[in-house]
Amino acid sequence: MAEFRVRFLEHVERTQSVASFRFKLDLAMDFIPGQFAQIIFDEENRANKQLNKYLSFSSSPDKPYLELTKRLSSSDFCKKLLALKEGDELLFKGPMGHCVFDPSCERIGFLIGGIGITPVISILEHIVAHDLKVDAHLLYSNLSDEDIAFKPELDDWSKLATNIRIEHTVVNRTKQGSPCFVGMITKEFVLQQMADYKDRVFYLFGPPAMVEAMKAICAQINCDPAKVKTENFVGY
Ligand SMILES: Cc1cc2nc3c(=O)[nH]c(=O)nc-3n(C[C@H](O)[C@H](O)[C@H](O)COP(=O)(O)OP(=O)(O)OC[C@H]3O[C@@H](n4cnc5c(N)ncnc54)[C@H](O)[C@@H]3O)c2cc1C
């Protein structure tokens, strides 16, 4: 597995509890949207799971920087990310992961909650950048309107590209006039919003509990298991 030195550029606040971290590469690192890398703060002890963690790319490979997005916590790993200053060097191992964008799929569906959005952003940004004809439909659930990471980008893409459709659902509607549905992603919600679900290849990314719940919905509505791709964010 290849390793790369990257230089920290900047961090971008997405919500109160989610931030993106951008890095410049000294060497080109090709990756496929959907993939992730291991971020290594403890080079001496590669087995240190507290300081060496996996994060998905939240930028498309076309961007002049690599972006990762993290749900913020009080962990030492997170503290180290937040303490990075422009120009600081960091070691990445990767890219890794097989739950990746496949341009030969004509119709794809995403059932995503919270931080699971990161690789979806990479995939959608890639579709938009290349004006690909893939039809993408995202159902994105969050706790409240304020918790929707990448809302401006998602709004822009769904306006700009007729082949990108997005429905937001929140547990608590916290903005007046919010266009979000209220509730979690349920079997009924999927059937209601994604009538053509049988024609789609599903991508389920996120914390294991969310991926399991979405997998169960796919099974209940008789999706072909071969058309359901999953990536668990183990560590949550
Ligand atoms: C393939 C892959 C891709 C991933 N992509 C992303 C990504 O894009 N973005 C992202 O944010 N994460 C991603 N992750 C998860 C990431 O690697 C971290 O595990 C995660 O971000 C939590 O890191 P942390 O340092 O904040 O953890 P911590 O804060 O140490 O813990 C994580 C969770 O466990 C809880 N917890 C911790 N310790 C305890 C305890 N003793 N008792 C009870 N609960 C506890 C915390 O409340 C928290 O919810 C990915 C993981 C994998 C495997």
The ligand as an SDF file (V2000), in Angstrom:
LIG
                    3D

 53 58  0  0  0  0  0  0  0  0999 V2000
  -13.4870    3.0790    5.7060 C   0  0  0  0  0  0  0  0  0  0  0  0
  -13.7000    4.1480    6.7400 C   0  0  0  0  0  0  0  0  0  0  0  0
  -14.0360    5.4420    6.3340 C   0  0  0  0  0  0  0  0  0  0  0  0
  -14.2730    6.4360    7.2920 C   0  0  0  0  0  0  0  0  0  0  0  0
  -14.5860    7.6970    6.8770 N   0  0  0  0  0  0  0  0  0  0  0  0
  -14.8370    8.6580    7.7930 C   0  0  0  0  0  0  0  0  0  0  0  0
  -15.1280    9.9990    7.4010 C   0  0  0  0  0  0  0  0  0  0  0  0
  -15.1410   10.3450    6.2140 O   0  0  0  0  0  0  0  0  0  0  0  0
  -15.3850   10.9050    8.3730 N   0  0  0  0  0  0  0  0  0  0  0  0
  -15.3850   10.5790    9.7210 C   0  0  0  0  0  0  0  0  0  0  0  0
  -15.6170   11.4650   10.5650 O   0  0  0  0  0  0  0  0  0  0  0  0
  -15.0820    9.3340   10.1210 N   0  0  0  0  0  0  0  0  0  0  0  0
  -14.8040    8.3680    9.1910 C   0  0  0  0  0  0  0  0  0  0  0  0
  -14.4730    7.1020    9.6060 N   0  0  0  0  0  0  0  0  0  0  0  0
  -14.4170    6.8170   11.0580 C   0  0  0  0  0  0  0  0  0  0  0  0
  -13.0870    7.3510   11.6230 C   0  0  0  0  0  0  0  0  0  0  0  0
  -12.0300    6.5060   11.2420 O   0  0  0  0  0  0  0  0  0  0  0  0
  -13.1340    7.4740   13.1590 C   0  0  0  0  0  0  0  0  0  0  0  0
  -13.2740    6.2100   13.7230 O   0  0  0  0  0  0  0  0  0  0  0  0
  -14.2620    8.3540   13.6160 C   0  0  0  0  0  0  0  0  0  0  0  0
  -14.2030    9.5880   12.9150 O   0  0  0  0  0  0  0  0  0  0  0  0
  -14.2180    8.6120   15.1060 C   0  0  0  0  0  0  0  0  0  0  0  0
  -12.9960    9.1760   15.4100 O   0  0  0  0  0  0  0  0  0  0  0  0
  -12.7640   10.0280   16.7490 P   0  0  0  0  0  0  0  0  0  0  0  0
  -11.2990   10.2510   16.8650 O   0  0  0  0  0  0  0  0  0  0  0  0
  -13.6190   11.2370   16.7350 O   0  0  0  0  0  0  0  0  0  0  0  0
  -13.2760    8.9500   17.7600 O   0  0  0  0  0  0  0  0  0  0  0  0
  -13.6980    8.9740   19.2460 P   0  0  0  0  0  0  0  0  0  0  0  0
  -14.2310   10.2850   19.6780 O   0  0  0  0  0  0  0  0  0  0  0  0
  -12.5340    8.4580   20.0070 O   0  0  0  0  0  0  0  0  0  0  0  0
  -14.8420    7.8690   19.2540 O   0  0  0  0  0  0  0  0  0  0  0  0
  -15.8040    7.6770   18.2330 C   0  0  0  0  0  0  0  0  0  0  0  0
  -17.1880    7.4410   18.8200 C   0  0  0  0  0  0  0  0  0  0  0  0
  -17.1420    6.5000   19.8280 O   0  0  0  0  0  0  0  0  0  0  0  0
  -17.6220    7.0730   20.9980 C   0  0  0  0  0  0  0  0  0  0  0  0
  -16.7130    6.6300   22.0410 N   0  0  0  0  0  0  0  0  0  0  0  0
  -15.3890    6.7880   22.1050 C   0  0  0  0  0  0  0  0  0  0  0  0
  -14.9090    6.2310   23.2000 N   0  0  0  0  0  0  0  0  0  0  0  0
  -15.9700    5.7030   23.8470 C   0  0  0  0  0  0  0  0  0  0  0  0
  -16.1310    4.9960   25.0530 C   0  0  0  0  0  0  0  0  0  0  0  0
  -15.0920    4.6880   25.8410 N   0  0  0  0  0  0  0  0  0  0  0  0
  -17.3690    4.5800   25.4010 N   0  0  0  0  0  0  0  0  0  0  0  0
  -18.4240    4.8800   24.6410 C   0  0  0  0  0  0  0  0  0  0  0  0
  -18.3360    5.5470   23.4830 N   0  0  0  0  0  0  0  0  0  0  0  0
  -17.1310    5.9540   23.1160 C   0  0  0  0  0  0  0  0  0  0  0  0
  -17.6150    8.5740   20.8180 C   0  0  0  0  0  0  0  0  0  0  0  0
  -18.7010    9.2040   21.5000 O   0  0  0  0  0  0  0  0  0  0  0  0
  -17.7810    8.7110   19.3480 C   0  0  0  0  0  0  0  0  0  0  0  0
  -19.1380    8.7810   18.9840 O   0  0  0  0  0  0  0  0  0  0  0  0
  -14.1930    6.1140    8.6890 C   0  0  0  0  0  0  0  0  0  0  0  0
  -13.8300    4.8210    9.0820 C   0  0  0  0  0  0  0  0  0  0  0  0
  -13.5830    3.8560    8.1220 C   0  0  0  0  0  0  0  0  0  0  0  0
  -13.1820    2.4820    8.5790 C   0  0  0  0  0  0  0  0  0  0  0  0
  1  2  1  0
  2  3  1  0
  2 52  2  0
  3  4  2  0
  4  5  1  0
  4 50  1  0
  5  6  2  0
  6  7  1  0
  6 13  1  0
  7  8  2  0
  7  9  1  0
  9 10  1  0
 10 11  2  0
 10 12  1  0
 12 13  2  0
 13 14  1  0
 14 15  1  0
 14 50  1  0
 15 16  1  0
 16 17  1  0
 16 18  1  0
 18 19  1  0
 18 20  1  0
 20 21  1  0
 20 22  1  0
 22 23  1  0
 23 24  1  0
 24 25  2  0
 24 26  1  0
 24 27  1  0
 27 28  1  0
 28 29  2  0
 28 30  1  0
 28 31  1  0
 31 32  1  0
 32 33  1  0
 33 34  1  0
 33 48  1  0
 34 35  1  0
 35 36  1  0
 35 46  1  0
 36 37  1  0
 36 45  1  0
 37 38  2  0
 38 39  1  0
 39 40  1  0
 39 45  2  0
 40 41  1  0
 40 42  2  0
 42 43  1  0
 43 44  2  0
 44 45  1  0
 46 47  1  0
 46 48  1  0
 48 49  1  0
 50 51  2  0
 51 52  1  0
 52 53  1  0
M  END
$$$$
